[in-house]
Amino acid sequence: MDRIRWQQDQVAGVPLNRHVGFVGPIEVGNVAYDGSNRFWIWSTPLQEDIWGYGPTEQAAKAALEAWLVSWLANFRPFFEALGNLHST
């Protein structure tokens, strides 16, 4: 999970059981602890209604990263075509 920089969220200086993930300056997701169900939920602002969960914070972060890699693969043809335009 080295590709995502995680930052613990806080309110009024009090750390929360929520971490926000960034790639560069772009927020790509977050994981938060659901105490009533005792698991970590991940979600992303990049795609509406996409979320998942894991039994631990690390598992939820890994699941978010796996989803992000898969989702970004859909854009590969666009970026490859863009690269070909610039190389001509």
Sine and cosine of phi, psi and omega as CSV:
sin_phi,cos_phi,sin_psi,cos_psi,sin_omega,cos_omega
0.00,0.00,0.59,0.81,-0.02,-1.00
-0.98,0.20,-0.26,0.97,-0.07,-1.00
-0.98,0.19,-0.37,0.93,-0.01,-1.00
-0.95,-0.33,0.76,-0.65,0.07,-1.00
-1.00,-0.06,0.86,-0.51,-0.05,-1.00
-0.99,-0.17,0.66,-0.75,0.00,-1.00
-0.76,-0.65,0.80,-0.60,0.00,-1.00
-0.95,0.32,0.76,-0.65,0.02,-1.00
-0.97,0.23,0.42,-0.91,0.02,-1.00
-0.48,-0.88,0.38,-0.92,0.08,-1.00
-0.78,-0.63,0.82,-0.57,-0.01,-1.00
0.78,0.62,0.62,0.78,0.03,-1.00
0.99,0.17,0.01,1.00,0.00,-1.00
-0.99,-0.13,0.88,-0.48,-0.01,-1.00
-0.91,0.41,0.63,-0.77,0.01,-1.00
-0.96,-0.29,0.29,-0.96,0.13,-0.99
-0.99,0.10,0.82,0.58,0.01,-1.00
-0.57,-0.82,0.71,-0.70,0.00,-1.00
-0.80,-0.60,0.68,-0.73,0.00,-1.00
-0.95,-0.30,0.73,-0.68,-0.04,-1.00
-0.97,-0.25,0.68,-0.74,-0.01,-1.00
-0.80,-0.61,0.57,-0.82,0.25,-0.97
-0.88,-0.47,0.95,-0.32,-0.18,-0.98
0.89,0.45,-0.70,-0.71,0.01,-1.00
-1.00,0.05,0.00,1.00,-0.12,-0.99
-1.00,-0.08,0.81,-0.59,0.09,-1.00
-0.96,0.26,0.84,-0.54,-0.04,-1.00
-0.94,-0.33,-0.22,0.98,0.01,-1.00
0.13,-0.99,0.02,-1.00,0.06,-1.00
-0.47,-0.88,0.39,-0.92,0.11,-0.99
-0.79,-0.62,0.65,-0.76,-0.02,-1.00
-0.63,-0.78,0.57,-0.82,-0.01,-1.00
-0.99,0.14,0.76,-0.65,0.09,-1.00
-0.97,-0.22,0.99,-0.13,-0.09,-1.00
-0.91,0.41,-0.51,0.86,-0.02,-1.00
-0.95,0.31,-0.51,0.86,0.02,-1.00
-0.97,-0.24,-0.15,0.99,0.02,-1.00
0.85,0.52,0.73,0.68,0.17,-0.99
-0.55,-0.84,0.20,-0.98,-0.03,-1.00
-0.98,-0.18,0.78,-0.62,0.00,-1.00
-0.98,-0.22,0.71,-0.71,0.11,-0.99
-0.92,-0.39,0.49,-0.87,0.08,-1.00
-0.46,-0.89,0.16,-0.99,-0.04,-1.00
-0.61,-0.79,0.61,-0.80,0.09,-1.00
-0.99,0.15,-0.06,1.00,-0.07,-1.00
-0.99,0.17,-0.36,0.93,-0.06,-1.00
-0.58,-0.82,0.81,-0.59,-0.01,-1.00
-0.92,0.38,0.61,-0.79,0.07,-1.00
0.88,0.47,0.49,0.87,0.10,-1.00
-0.94,-0.33,0.81,-0.59,0.03,-1.00
-0.30,-0.95,0.19,-0.98,0.05,-1.00
-0.27,-0.96,-0.15,-0.99,-0.02,-1.00
-0.49,-0.87,0.28,-0.96,0.05,-1.00
-0.55,-0.83,0.36,-0.93,-0.02,-1.00
-0.95,0.30,-0.33,0.95,0.02,-1.00
-0.71,-0.70,0.25,-0.97,0.06,-1.00
-0.85,0.53,-0.72,0.69,-0.03,-1.00
-0.89,0.45,-0.63,0.78,0.01,-1.00
-0.91,0.42,-0.65,0.76,0.02,-1.00
-0.92,0.39,-0.65,0.76,0.04,-1.00
-0.90,0.44,-0.67,0.74,0.02,-1.00
-0.90,0.43,-0.64,0.77,0.02,-1.00
-0.91,0.42,-0.65,0.76,0.05,-1.00
-0.89,0.46,-0.71,0.71,0.00,-1.00
-0.89,0.45,-0.65,0.76,0.03,-1.00
-0.88,0.47,-0.68,0.74,0.04,-1.00
-0.89,0.45,-0.70,0.71,-0.04,-1.00
-0.88,0.48,-0.69,0.72,0.02,-1.00
-0.87,0.49,-0.70,0.71,0.02,-1.00
-0.90,0.45,-0.70,0.72,-0.02,-1.00
-0.90,0.43,-0.69,0.72,-0.01,-1.00
-0.92,0.40,-0.45,0.89,0.04,-1.00
-0.87,0.50,-0.45,0.89,0.04,-1.00
-0.89,0.45,-0.40,0.92,-0.05,-1.00
-1.00,-0.07,-0.05,1.00,-0.05,-1.00
-0.82,0.58,-0.73,0.68,-0.01,-1.00
-0.86,0.50,-0.59,0.81,0.02,-1.00
-0.89,0.46,-0.76,0.65,-0.03,-1.00
-0.94,0.34,-0.56,0.83,0.06,-1.00
-0.91,0.41,-0.67,0.75,0.04,-1.00
-0.90,0.43,-0.63,0.78,0.03,-1.00
-0.89,0.45,-0.66,0.75,0.05,-1.00
-0.89,0.45,-0.62,0.78,0.03,-1.00
-0.92,0.40,-0.55,0.84,0.03,-1.00
-0.91,0.42,-0.62,0.78,-0.04,-1.00
-0.98,0.20,-0.32,0.95,-0.05,-1.00
-1.00,0.00,-0.11,0.99,0.00,-1.00
-1.00,-0.03,0.00,0.00,0.00,0.00
